[in-house]
Amino acid sequence: MPIYAYACSDCGLKKDVMQKMSDAPLTTCPECGKETFTKQLTAPGFQLKGSGYYATDFKNPPKAEAACAPACASAGSCPMANA
């Protein structure tokens, strides 16, 4: 279940609430009881760990290929690849 950040504009309470995506947003502040409790816009928090697509697909090219990138583009292949 996702965790949503809520804040009360009246008393200033900030609270993280675990809810189903299908649940209606909360509106009543648990601290002051007023209808000023709103869901905040936050960045999603997740982390990719272990060996995965980043380690195999998005690494920087080897230094030899990076050094001859302009020559490789014009020649259509890397002349240093065979060196």
Biopython code that builds the backbone (N, CA, C, O; Angstrom):
import numpy as np
from Bio.PDB.StructureBuilder import StructureBuilder

atoms = [
    (1, "MET", "N", (0.842, -1.173, 0.000)),
    (1, "MET", "CA", (0.000, 0.000, 0.000)),
    (1, "MET", "C", (0.893, 1.244, 0.000)),
    (1, "MET", "O", (1.922, 1.274, 0.675)),
    (2, "PRO", "N", (0.500, 2.255, -0.749)),
    (2, "PRO", "CA", (1.289, 3.484, -0.773)),
    (2, "PRO", "C", (1.133, 4.300, 0.507)),
    (2, "PRO", "O", (0.131, 4.200, 1.215)),
    (3, "ILE", "N", (2.147, 5.102, 0.778)),
    (3, "ILE", "CA", (2.122, 6.008, 1.930)),
    (3, "ILE", "C", (1.983, 7.419, 1.380)),
    (3, "ILE", "O", (2.777, 7.847, 0.543)),
    (4, "TYR", "N", (0.974, 8.138, 1.853)),
    (4, "TYR", "CA", (0.706, 9.498, 1.401)),
    (4, "TYR", "C", (1.035, 10.487, 2.511)),
    (4, "TYR", "O", (0.822, 10.207, 3.690)),
    (5, "ALA", "N", (1.556, 11.648, 2.121)),
    (5, "ALA", "CA", (1.848, 12.720, 3.071)),
    (5, "ALA", "C", (0.638, 13.646, 3.139)),
    (5, "ALA", "O", (0.103, 14.072, 2.115)),
    (6, "TYR", "N", (0.223, 13.946, 4.352)),
    (6, "TYR", "CA", (-0.886, 14.868, 4.591)),
    (6, "TYR", "C", (-0.401, 16.012, 5.473)),
    (6, "TYR", "O", (0.539, 15.858, 6.253)),
    (7, "ALA", "N", (-1.063, 17.168, 5.336)),
    (7, "ALA", "CA", (-0.762, 18.315, 6.188)),
    (7, "ALA", "C", (-2.049, 19.072, 6.476)),
    (7, "ALA", "O", (-2.945, 19.162, 5.637)),
    (8, "CYS", "N", (-2.114, 19.611, 7.681)),
    (8, "CYS", "CA", (-3.255, 20.427, 8.076)),
    (8, "CYS", "C", (-2.860, 21.894, 7.928)),
    (8, "CYS", "O", (-1.868, 22.338, 8.505)),
    (9, "SER", "N", (-3.636, 22.635, 7.159)),
    (9, "SER", "CA", (-3.324, 24.052, 6.948)),
    (9, "SER", "C", (-3.709, 24.913, 8.154)),
    (9, "SER", "O", (-3.304, 26.072, 8.235)),
    (10, "ASP", "N", (-4.482, 24.361, 9.086)),
    (10, "ASP", "CA", (-4.910, 25.134, 10.256)),
    (10, "ASP", "C", (-3.933, 24.996, 11.421)),
    (10, "ASP", "O", (-3.436, 25.994, 11.943)),
    (11, "CYS", "N", (-3.661, 23.750, 11.828)),
    (11, "CYS", "CA", (-2.795, 23.554, 12.998)),
    (11, "CYS", "C", (-1.355, 23.200, 12.627)),
    (11, "CYS", "O", (-0.479, 23.208, 13.492)),
    (12, "GLY", "N", (-1.097, 22.886, 11.347)),
    (12, "GLY", "CA", (0.264, 22.601, 10.903)),
    (12, "GLY", "C", (0.707, 21.159, 11.062)),
    (12, "GLY", "O", (1.870, 20.849, 10.801)),
    (13, "LEU", "N", (-0.173, 20.275, 11.478)),
    (13, "LEU", "CA", (0.183, 18.862, 11.631)),
    (13, "LEU", "C", (0.591, 18.267, 10.287)),
    (13, "LEU", "O", (-0.080, 18.478, 9.277)),
    (14, "LYS", "N", (1.690, 17.524, 10.284)),
    (14, "LYS", "CA", (2.118, 16.798, 9.089)),
    (14, "LYS", "C", (2.182, 15.324, 9.466)),
    (14, "LYS", "O", (2.739, 14.955, 10.501)),
    (15, "LYS", "N", (1.599, 14.484, 8.603)),
    (15, "LYS", "CA", (1.511, 13.068, 8.942)),
    (15, "LYS", "C", (1.541, 12.229, 7.679)),
    (15, "LYS", "O", (0.952, 12.601, 6.665)),
    (16, "ASP", "N", (2.230, 11.094, 7.741)),
    (16, "ASP", "CA", (2.229, 10.122, 6.656)),
    (16, "ASP", "C", (1.176, 9.065, 6.964)),
    (16, "ASP", "O", (1.108, 8.551, 8.080)),
    (17, "VAL", "N", (0.354, 8.743, 5.960)),
    (17, "VAL", "CA", (-0.751, 7.811, 6.155)),
    (17, "VAL", "C", (-0.677, 6.717, 5.083)),
    (17, "VAL", "O", (-0.553, 7.008, 3.894)),
    (18, "MET", "N", (-0.754, 5.459, 5.524)),
    (18, "MET", "CA", (-0.785, 4.340, 4.592)),
    (18, "MET", "C", (-2.236, 4.091, 4.188)),
    (18, "MET", "O", (-3.087, 3.815, 5.033)),
    (19, "GLN", "N", (-2.510, 4.191, 2.879)),
    (19, "GLN", "CA", (-3.871, 4.015, 2.370)),
    (19, "GLN", "C", (-3.836, 3.214, 1.082)),
    (19, "GLN", "O", (-2.825, 3.171, 0.381)),
    (20, "LYS", "N", (-4.950, 2.586, 0.790)),
    (20, "LYS", "CA", (-5.123, 1.966, -0.520)),
    (20, "LYS", "C", (-5.263, 3.070, -1.556)),
    (20, "LYS", "O", (-5.697, 4.175, -1.229)),
    (21, "MET", "N", (-4.905, 2.788, -2.789)),
    (21, "MET", "CA", (-5.051, 3.781, -3.843)),
    (21, "MET", "C", (-6.522, 4.103, -4.093)),
    (21, "MET", "O", (-6.851, 5.195, -4.556)),
    (22, "SER", "N", (-7.395, 3.164, -3.790)),
    (22, "SER", "CA", (-8.822, 3.364, -4.021)),
    (22, "SER", "C", (-9.522, 4.105, -2.877)),
    (22, "SER", "O", (-10.678, 4.502, -3.023)),
    (23, "ASP", "N", (-8.835, 4.300, -1.732)),
    (23, "ASP", "CA", (-9.437, 5.013, -0.602)),
    (23, "ASP", "C", (-9.599, 6.495, -0.920)),
    (23, "ASP", "O", (-8.779, 7.088, -1.622)),
    (24, "ALA", "N", (-10.658, 7.074, -0.398)),
    (24, "ALA", "CA", (-10.883, 8.517, -0.558)),
    (24, "ALA", "C", (-9.851, 9.283, 0.269)),
    (24, "ALA", "O", (-9.461, 8.827, 1.344)),
    (25, "PRO", "N", (-9.403, 10.447, -0.222)),
    (25, "PRO", "CA", (-8.445, 11.249, 0.555)),
    (25, "PRO", "C", (-9.037, 11.679, 1.898)),
    (25, "PRO", "O", (-10.236, 11.940, 2.001)),
    (26, "LEU", "N", (-8.201, 11.748, 2.910)),
    (26, "LEU", "CA", (-8.645, 12.200, 4.230)),
    (26, "LEU", "C", (-8.837, 13.709, 4.207)),
    (26, "LEU", "O", (-8.108, 14.412, 3.507)),
    (27, "THR", "N", (-9.800, 14.212, 4.957)),
    (27, "THR", "CA", (-10.052, 15.652, 5.014)),
    (27, "THR", "C", (-10.083, 16.179, 6.443)),
    (27, "THR", "O", (-9.833, 17.365, 6.660)),
    (28, "THR", "N", (-10.386, 15.323, 7.428)),
    (28, "THR", "CA", (-10.485, 15.755, 8.820)),
    (28, "THR", "C", (-9.144, 15.560, 9.517)),
    (28, "THR", "O", (-8.597, 14.457, 9.529)),
    (29, "CYS", "N", (-8.627, 16.623, 10.089)),
    (29, "CYS", "CA", (-7.347, 16.573, 10.794)),
    (29, "CYS", "C", (-7.515, 15.790, 12.096)),
    (29, "CYS", "O", (-8.419, 16.087, 12.877)),
    (30, "PRO", "N", (-6.651, 14.784, 12.346)),
    (30, "PRO", "CA", (-6.772, 14.015, 13.590)),
    (30, "PRO", "C", (-6.347, 14.822, 14.819)),
    (30, "PRO", "O", (-6.681, 14.439, 15.940)),
    (31, "GLU", "N", (-5.627, 15.917, 14.641)),
    (31, "GLU", "CA", (-5.155, 16.742, 15.761)),
    (31, "GLU", "C", (-6.194, 17.783, 16.186)),
    (31, "GLU", "O", (-6.567, 17.851, 17.357)),
    (32, "CYS", "N", (-6.665, 18.601, 15.218)),
    (32, "CYS", "CA", (-7.570, 19.700, 15.577)),
    (32, "CYS", "C", (-9.032, 19.423, 15.190)),
    (32, "CYS", "O", (-9.932, 20.123, 15.655)),
    (33, "GLY", "N", (-9.275, 18.406, 14.342)),
    (33, "GLY", "CA", (-10.638, 18.043, 13.984)),
    (33, "GLY", "C", (-11.268, 18.876, 12.884)),
    (33, "GLY", "O", (-12.435, 18.675, 12.546)),
    (34, "LYS", "N", (-10.514, 19.807, 12.322)),
    (34, "LYS", "CA", (-11.068, 20.653, 11.262)),
    (34, "LYS", "C", (-10.905, 19.994, 9.899)),
    (34, "LYS", "O", (-10.093, 19.084, 9.735)),
    (35, "GLU", "N", (-11.667, 20.450, 8.937)),
    (35, "GLU", "CA", (-11.655, 19.893, 7.578)),
    (35, "GLU", "C", (-10.573, 20.543, 6.710)),
    (35, "GLU", "O", (-10.831, 20.911, 5.564)),
    (36, "THR", "N", (-9.375, 20.681, 7.254)),
    (36, "THR", "CA", (-8.284, 21.348, 6.533)),
    (36, "THR", "C", (-7.093, 20.407, 6.313)),
    (36, "THR", "O", (-5.973, 20.866, 6.088)),
    (37, "PHE", "N", (-7.331, 19.112, 6.376)),
    (37, "PHE", "CA", (-6.297, 18.087, 6.205)),
    (37, "PHE", "C", (-6.244, 17.714, 4.733)),
    (37, "PHE", "O", (-7.211, 17.167, 4.202)),
    (38, "THR", "N", (-5.131, 18.000, 4.064)),
    (38, "THR", "CA", (-5.035, 17.749, 2.625)),
    (38, "THR", "C", (-3.814, 16.912, 2.275)),
    (38, "THR", "O", (-2.791, 16.945, 2.959)),
    (39, "LYS", "N", (-3.952, 16.166, 1.195)),
    (39, "LYS", "CA", (-2.869, 15.331, 0.686)),
    (39, "LYS", "C", (-1.838, 16.238, 0.020)),
    (39, "LYS", "O", (-2.193, 17.143, -0.735)),
    (40, "GLN", "N", (-0.562, 15.991, 0.304)),
    (40, "GLN", "CA", (0.521, 16.796, -0.237)),
    (40, "GLN", "C", (1.131, 16.121, -1.467)),
    (40, "GLN", "O", (1.103, 14.897, -1.593)),
    (41, "LEU", "N", (1.667, 16.915, -2.350)),
    (41, "LEU", "CA", (2.358, 16.393, -3.519)),
    (41, "LEU", "C", (3.805, 16.122, -3.124)),
    (41, "LEU", "O", (4.523, 17.037, -2.723)),
    (42, "THR", "N", (4.228, 14.880, -3.234)),
    (42, "THR", "CA", (5.591, 14.508, -2.861)),
    (42, "THR", "C", (6.217, 13.671, -3.961)),
    (42, "THR", "O", (5.521, 13.101, -4.800)),
    (43, "ALA", "N", (7.527, 13.606, -3.945)),
    (43, "ALA", "CA", (8.246, 12.772, -4.904)),
    (43, "ALA", "C", (8.147, 11.318, -4.465)),
    (43, "ALA", "O", (8.206, 11.034, -3.269)),
    (44, "PRO", "N", (7.999, 10.397, -5.403)),
    (44, "PRO", "CA", (7.956, 8.991, -5.018)),
    (44, "PRO", "C", (9.302, 8.548, -4.476)),
    (44, "PRO", "O", (10.349, 8.966, -4.972)),
    (45, "GLY", "N", (9.273, 7.726, -3.486)),
    (45, "GLY", "CA", (10.514, 7.234, -2.898)),
    (45, "GLY", "C", (10.683, 5.754, -3.166)),
    (45, "GLY", "O", (9.957, 4.930, -2.610)),
    (46, "PHE", "N", (11.624, 5.418, -4.001)),
    (46, "PHE", "CA", (11.948, 4.014, -4.210)),
    (46, "PHE", "C", (13.410, 3.917, -4.597)),
    (46, "PHE", "O", (14.018, 4.891, -5.038)),
    (47, "GLN", "N", (13.959, 2.739, -4.427)),
    (47, "GLN", "CA", (15.363, 2.536, -4.685)),
    (47, "GLN", "C", (15.542, 1.238, -5.448)),
    (47, "GLN", "O", (14.921, 0.227, -5.121)),
    (48, "LEU", "N", (16.389, 1.266, -6.460)),
    (48, "LEU", "CA", (16.704, 0.057, -7.203)),
    (48, "LEU", "C", (18.000, -0.501, -6.631)),
    (48, "LEU", "O", (19.017, 0.192, -6.589)),
    (49, "LYS", "N", (17.961, -1.747, -6.194)),
    (49, "LYS", "CA", (19.132, -2.349, -5.568)),
    (49, "LYS", "C", (19.536, -3.618, -6.308)),
    (49, "LYS", "O", (18.745, -4.217, -7.036)),
    (50, "GLY", "N", (20.764, -4.001, -6.104)),
    (50, "GLY", "CA", (21.257, -5.244, -6.671)),
    (50, "GLY", "C", (21.633, -5.102, -8.127)),
    (50, "GLY", "O", (21.590, -4.009, -8.692)),
    (51, "SER", "N", (22.005, -6.222, -8.728)),
    (51, "SER", "CA", (22.353, -6.185, -10.145)),
    (51, "SER", "C", (21.057, -6.164, -10.931)),
    (51, "SER", "O", (20.149, -6.956, -10.676)),
    (52, "GLY", "N", (20.980, -5.279, -11.860)),
    (52, "GLY", "CA", (19.745, -5.137, -12.611)),
    (52, "GLY", "C", (19.999, -4.404, -13.893)),
    (52, "GLY", "O", (21.118, -4.395, -14.404)),
    (53, "TYR", "N", (18.961, -3.784, -14.418)),
    (53, "TYR", "CA", (19.077, -3.155, -15.721)),
    (53, "TYR", "C", (20.113, -2.042, -15.745)),
    (53, "TYR", "O", (20.762, -1.845, -16.772)),
    (54, "TYR", "N", (20.293, -1.300, -14.645)),
    (54, "TYR", "CA", (21.268, -0.210, -14.656)),
    (54, "TYR", "C", (22.678, -0.745, -14.864)),
    (54, "TYR", "O", (23.453, -0.187, -15.641)),
    (55, "ALA", "N", (23.005, -1.819, -14.173)),
    (55, "ALA", "CA", (24.359, -2.359, -14.248)),
    (55, "ALA", "C", (24.676, -2.903, -15.638)),
    (55, "ALA", "O", (25.841, -2.940, -16.035)),
    (56, "THR", "N", (23.676, -3.317, -16.364)),
    (56, "THR", "CA", (23.944, -3.913, -17.667)),
    (56, "THR", "C", (23.614, -3.004, -18.838)),
    (56, "THR", "O", (24.202, -3.165, -19.907)),
    (57, "ASP", "N", (22.707, -2.064, -18.686)),
    (57, "ASP", "CA", (22.237, -1.289, -19.832)),
    (57, "ASP", "C", (22.665, 0.167, -19.872)),
    (57, "ASP", "O", (22.804, 0.729, -20.958)),
    (58, "PHE", "N", (22.876, 0.786, -18.741)),
    (58, "PHE", "CA", (23.080, 2.222, -18.743)),
    (58, "PHE", "C", (24.441, 2.654, -18.219)),
    (58, "PHE", "O", (24.606, 3.815, -17.847)),
    (59, "LYS", "N", (25.402, 1.774, -18.178)),
    (59, "LYS", "CA", (26.737, 2.161, -17.749)),
    (59, "LYS", "C", (27.404, 2.996, -18.826)),
    (59, "LYS", "O", (27.015, 2.955, -19.993)),
    (60, "ASN", "N", (28.419, 3.757, -18.419)),
    (60, "ASN", "CA", (29.186, 4.530, -19.385)),
    (60, "ASN", "C", (29.989, 3.578, -20.274)),
    (60, "ASN", "O", (30.385, 2.505, -19.819)),
    (61, "PRO", "N", (30.237, 3.952, -21.536)),
    (61, "PRO", "CA", (31.019, 3.080, -22.406)),
    (61, "PRO", "C", (32.467, 3.005, -21.909)),
    (61, "PRO", "O", (32.917, 3.898, -21.191)),
    (62, "PRO", "N", (33.198, 1.951, -22.284)),
    (62, "PRO", "CA", (34.605, 1.860, -21.900)),
    (62, "PRO", "C", (35.362, 3.104, -22.379)),
    (62, "PRO", "O", (34.960, 3.738, -23.354)),
    (63, "LYS", "N", (36.456, 3.451, -21.692)),
    (63, "LYS", "CA", (37.194, 4.675, -21.983)),
    (63, "LYS", "C", (37.687, 4.736, -23.425)),
    (63, "LYS", "O", (37.683, 5.811, -24.023)),
    (64, "ALA", "N", (38.108, 3.619, -23.994)),
    (64, "ALA", "CA", (38.611, 3.621, -25.366)),
    (64, "ALA", "C", (37.511, 4.040, -26.339)),
    (64, "ALA", "O", (37.763, 4.812, -27.264)),
    (65, "GLU", "N", (36.302, 3.541, -26.136)),
    (65, "GLU", "CA", (35.191, 3.913, -27.011)),
    (65, "GLU", "C", (34.778, 5.365, -26.787)),
    (65, "GLU", "O", (34.429, 6.058, -27.743)),
    (66, "ALA", "N", (34.810, 5.832, -25.552)),
    (66, "ALA", "CA", (34.431, 7.204, -25.257)),
    (66, "ALA", "C", (35.441, 8.181, -25.850)),
    (66, "ALA", "O", (35.064, 9.263, -26.302)),
    (67, "ALA", "N", (36.728, 7.808, -25.852)),
    (67, "ALA", "CA", (37.776, 8.684, -26.364)),
    (67, "ALA", "C", (37.678, 8.864, -27.865)),
    (67, "ALA", "O", (38.011, 9.932, -28.378)),
    (68, "CYS", "N", (37.234, 7.855, -28.572)),
    (68, "CYS", "CA", (37.184, 7.953, -30.030)),
    (68, "CYS", "C", (35.763, 8.152, -30.545)),
    (68, "CYS", "O", (35.490, 7.885, -31.716)),
    (69, "ALA", "N", (34.858, 8.616, -29.694)),
    (69, "ALA", "CA", (33.459, 8.776, -30.094)),
    (69, "ALA", "C", (33.279, 9.601, -31.360)),
    (69, "ALA", "O", (32.503, 9.188, -32.223)),
    (70, "PRO", "N", (33.959, 10.763, -31.529)),
    (70, "PRO", "CA", (33.772, 11.514, -32.772)),
    (70, "PRO", "C", (34.260, 10.735, -33.997)),
    (70, "PRO", "O", (33.621, 10.781, -35.048)),
    (71, "ALA", "N", (35.383, 10.022, -33.875)),
    (71, "ALA", "CA", (35.904, 9.242, -34.997)),
    (71, "ALA", "C", (34.977, 8.067, -35.313)),
    (71, "ALA", "O", (34.772, 7.724, -36.478)),
    (72, "CYS", "N", (34.430, 7.465, -34.283)),
    (72, "CYS", "CA", (33.527, 6.329, -34.474)),
    (72, "CYS", "C", (32.270, 6.765, -35.225)),
    (72, "CYS", "O", (31.766, 6.039, -36.082)),
    (73, "ALA", "N", (31.774, 7.945, -34.899)),
    (73, "ALA", "CA", (30.551, 8.427, -35.532)),
    (73, "ALA", "C", (30.764, 8.660, -37.020)),
    (73, "ALA", "O", (29.890, 8.350, -37.830)),
    (74, "SER", "N", (31.908, 9.197, -37.379)),
    (74, "SER", "CA", (32.158, 9.481, -38.801)),
    (74, "SER", "C", (32.563, 8.232, -39.573)),
    (74, "SER", "O", (32.256, 8.119, -40.760)),
    (75, "ALA", "N", (33.248, 7.288, -38.921)),
    (75, "ALA", "CA", (33.712, 6.081, -39.610)),
    (75, "ALA", "C", (32.641, 4.989, -39.642)),
    (75, "ALA", "O", (32.694, 4.098, -40.490)),
    (76, "GLY", "N", (31.695, 5.048, -38.750)),
    (76, "GLY", "CA", (30.657, 4.025, -38.703)),
    (76, "GLY", "C", (31.017, 2.857, -37.816)),
    (76, "GLY", "O", (30.166, 2.007, -37.553)),
    (77, "SER", "N", (32.251, 2.785, -37.347)),
    (77, "SER", "CA", (32.688, 1.774, -36.401)),
    (77, "SER", "C", (33.833, 2.332, -35.597)),
    (77, "SER", "O", (34.382, 3.374, -35.954)),
    (78, "CYS", "N", (34.205, 1.684, -34.542)),
    (78, "CYS", "CA", (35.259, 2.174, -33.668)),
    (78, "CYS", "C", (36.596, 1.600, -34.097)),
    (78, "CYS", "O", (36.802, 0.391, -33.990)),
    (79, "PRO", "N", (37.523, 2.441, -34.586)),
    (79, "PRO", "CA", (38.822, 1.943, -35.001)),
    (79, "PRO", "C", (39.660, 1.458, -33.841)),
    (79, "PRO", "O", (40.590, 0.678, -34.044)),
    (80, "MET", "N", (39.352, 1.907, -32.594)),
    (80, "MET", "CA", (40.133, 1.488, -31.440)),
    (80, "MET", "C", (39.634, 0.165, -30.875)),
    (80, "MET", "O", (40.273, -0.405, -29.992)),
    (81, "ALA", "N", (38.510, -0.330, -31.368)),
    (81, "ALA", "CA", (37.949, -1.576, -30.863)),
    (81, "ALA", "C", (38.866, -2.749, -31.185)),
    (81, "ALA", "O", (38.918, -3.717, -30.426)),
    (82, "ASN", "N", (39.578, -2.676, -32.283)),
    (82, "ASN", "CA", (40.479, -3.749, -32.688)),
    (82, "ASN", "C", (41.883, -3.552, -32.137)),
    (82, "ASN", "O", (42.724, -4.437, -32.295)),
    (83, "ALA", "N", (42.162, -2.440, -31.504)),
    (83, "ALA", "CA", (43.518, -2.144, -31.014)),
    (83, "ALA", "C", (43.824, -2.893, -29.754)),
    (83, "ALA", "O", (44.919, -2.761, -29.208)),
]
sb = StructureBuilder()
sb.init_structure("model")
sb.init_model(0)
sb.init_chain("A")
sb.init_seg("    ")
for serial, (resi, resn, name, xyz) in enumerate(atoms, 1):
    if name == "N":
        sb.init_residue(resn, " ", resi, " ")
    sb.init_atom(name, np.array(xyz, "f"), 0.0, 1.0, " ", f" {name:<3s}", serial, name[0])
structure = sb.get_structure()
